[in-house]
Amino acid sequence: MSNIDINDIVYTPLSLDTSKHSKESINSTILELKSLIDKHLSEPYSIYVYRFFLNNWPELCLIAKYGDEIIGCIISKVETHRNVRIRGYIGMLAVNEQYRGLGIAKKLIDLNLNSMINTYKCDEIILETEVVNKTALKLYENFGFIRIKRLFRYYLNKHDAYRLILPINEKSTIRSTFSVILNKEELIESKY
Ligand SMILES: CC(C)(COP(=O)(O)OP(=O)(O)OC[C@H]1O[C@@H](n2cnc3c(N)ncnc32)[C@H](O)[C@@H]1OP(=O)(O)O)[C@@H](O)C(=O)NCCC(=O)NCCS
C-alpha cells in the first residue's frame, strides 16, 4: 500500500481487560486476530490456543493496528526450559499482504524481544519456520537468530521446519545436564 503513513500504525498488546472492553469486543478482536493468522500461516490453531497465549502472556501478544483494522500481530510465550533456563518462544507472526515491506514485522519482533529480554529475563528465544519461507528466515536471521535443527515434515502441509534460536546469554550455550537448576522463584509456568 503506497499511501500509508507508517506513523499512523499503532502497536499495542491485545487487551483482555474486561473493565476496559466488553466481552463481545474482546471476542471479536480475538476472532479478527485468528482470521489474520489462519489466512497467512499453514497451521490451523483453535481459539483455545489463542486464549492460552493471551491469558498467560498478554504483553507478548502484540497487534499492529491501522485505523480500526488489525494489520499484523505477533504471539509469543515464555516458559522455563528443563528447569535450567528461561526460554521465549515466538509462536505466530503475520502481516496483512497490503502492508508488507513497511517494517511492521521488524517492529513487532523488536518489541517482543525487548519484553522477553528485559521483563522476562529470557536466556534464549526460539521459533520454528518453514524451510521454504525465505522471507521469514531472512527476517529472523537479521535479528541474529541461527538455525539449530531441521524438523522433518514438521507441519501439517508436510513441509520441513527450521528451528531457530537467539541466544541471549551464555546459559543458552550450556547443555542442560551441566546447567544449574533455577530457584523456585525463577521458574515461569503457564497458569491457565
Ligand atoms: C514474514 C512477514 C511477517 C514479514 O512481514 P513484513 O512486515 O513485510 O516484514 P518487514 O517489512 O518488517 O521486513 C523485514 C525483513 O523481512 C525480510 N523481507 C521482507 N519482505 C521480503 C521479501 N519479499 N523477500 C525477502 N525478504 C523479505 C527482509 O529481511 C526485511 O528486512 P529489510 O527490509 O531490512 O531487508 C510477512 O511476509 C508475512 O506475514 N508472511 C506470512 C506469514 C509468515 O510467513 N510468518 C512468519 C512465519 S512464523
PDBQT file of the ligand as one rigid body, heavy atoms in Angstrom, charges set to zero:
ROOT
HETATM    1  C1  LIG A 201       7.125 -12.681   7.163  1.00  0.00    +0.000 C 
HETATM    2  C2  LIG A 201       6.254 -11.437   7.292  1.00  0.00    +0.000 C 
HETATM    3  C3  LIG A 201       5.649 -11.429   8.688  1.00  0.00    +0.000 C 
HETATM    4  C4  LIG A 201       7.112 -10.184   7.078  1.00  0.00    +0.000 C 
HETATM    5  O1  LIG A 201       6.321  -9.048   7.346  1.00  0.00    +0.000 OA
HETATM    6  P1  LIG A 201       6.726  -7.582   6.823  1.00  0.00    +0.000 P 
HETATM    7  O2  LIG A 201       6.035  -6.596   7.706  1.00  0.00    +0.000 OA
HETATM    8  O3  LIG A 201       6.500  -7.456   5.397  1.00  0.00    +0.000 OA
HETATM    9  O4  LIG A 201       8.278  -7.558   7.118  1.00  0.00    +0.000 OA
HETATM   10  P2  LIG A 201       9.170  -6.235   7.244  1.00  0.00    +0.000 P 
HETATM   11  O5  LIG A 201       8.650  -5.178   6.339  1.00  0.00    +0.000 OA
HETATM   12  O6  LIG A 201       9.322  -5.892   8.678  1.00  0.00    +0.000 OA
HETATM   13  O7  LIG A 201      10.530  -6.772   6.647  1.00  0.00    +0.000 OA
HETATM   14  C5  LIG A 201      11.501  -7.219   7.487  1.00  0.00    +0.000 C 
HETATM   15  C6  LIG A 201      12.516  -8.043   6.733  1.00  0.00    +0.000 C 
HETATM   16  O8  LIG A 201      11.917  -9.202   6.182  1.00  0.00    +0.000 OA
HETATM   17  C7  LIG A 201      12.627  -9.564   5.014  1.00  0.00    +0.000 C 
HETATM   18  N1  LIG A 201      11.710  -9.472   3.900  1.00  0.00    +0.000 N 
HETATM   19  C8  LIG A 201      10.546  -8.778   3.836  1.00  0.00    +0.000 A 
HETATM   20  N2  LIG A 201       9.956  -9.000   2.636  1.00  0.00    +0.000 NA
HETATM   21  C9  LIG A 201      10.769  -9.826   1.966  1.00  0.00    +0.000 A 
HETATM   22  C10 LIG A 201      10.712 -10.440   0.688  1.00  0.00    +0.000 A 
HETATM   23  N3  LIG A 201       9.680 -10.216  -0.133  1.00  0.00    +0.000 N 
HETATM   24  N4  LIG A 201      11.724 -11.262   0.323  1.00  0.00    +0.000 NA
HETATM   25  C11 LIG A 201      12.761 -11.496   1.168  1.00  0.00    +0.000 A 
HETATM   26  N5  LIG A 201      12.867 -10.956   2.386  1.00  0.00    +0.000 NA
HETATM   27  C12 LIG A 201      11.889 -10.126   2.775  1.00  0.00    +0.000 A 
HETATM   28  C13 LIG A 201      13.747  -8.576   4.884  1.00  0.00    +0.000 C 
HETATM   29  O9  LIG A 201      14.859  -9.078   5.593  1.00  0.00    +0.000 OA
HETATM   30  C14 LIG A 201      13.194  -7.383   5.592  1.00  0.00    +0.000 C 
HETATM   31  O10 LIG A 201      14.179  -6.556   6.098  1.00  0.00    +0.000 OA
HETATM   32  P3  LIG A 201      14.860  -5.427   5.167  1.00  0.00    +0.000 P 
HETATM   33  O11 LIG A 201      13.717  -4.642   4.616  1.00  0.00    +0.000 OA
HETATM   34  O12 LIG A 201      15.711  -4.674   6.129  1.00  0.00    +0.000 OA
HETATM   35  O13 LIG A 201      15.614  -6.191   4.141  1.00  0.00    +0.000 OA
HETATM   36  C15 LIG A 201       5.112 -11.420   6.236  1.00  0.00    +0.000 C 
HETATM   37  O14 LIG A 201       5.679 -11.632   4.964  1.00  0.00    +0.000 OA
HETATM   38  C16 LIG A 201       4.045 -12.481   6.479  1.00  0.00    +0.000 C 
HETATM   39  O15 LIG A 201       3.074 -12.253   7.214  1.00  0.00    +0.000 OA
HETATM   40  N6  LIG A 201       4.207 -13.666   5.871  1.00  0.00    +0.000 N 
HETATM   41  C17 LIG A 201       3.240 -14.760   6.051  1.00  0.00    +0.000 C 
HETATM   42  C18 LIG A 201       3.296 -15.351   7.440  1.00  0.00    +0.000 C 
HETATM   43  C19 LIG A 201       4.696 -15.771   7.817  1.00  0.00    +0.000 C 
HETATM   44  O16 LIG A 201       5.449 -16.268   6.999  1.00  0.00    +0.000 OA
HETATM   45  N7  LIG A 201       5.030 -15.595   9.115  1.00  0.00    +0.000 N 
HETATM   46  C20 LIG A 201       6.342 -15.918   9.635  1.00  0.00    +0.000 C 
HETATM   47  C21 LIG A 201       6.476 -17.347   9.879  1.00  0.00    +0.000 C 
HETATM   48  S1  LIG A 201       6.473 -17.723  11.573  1.00  0.00    +0.000 SA
ENDROOT
TORSDOF 0
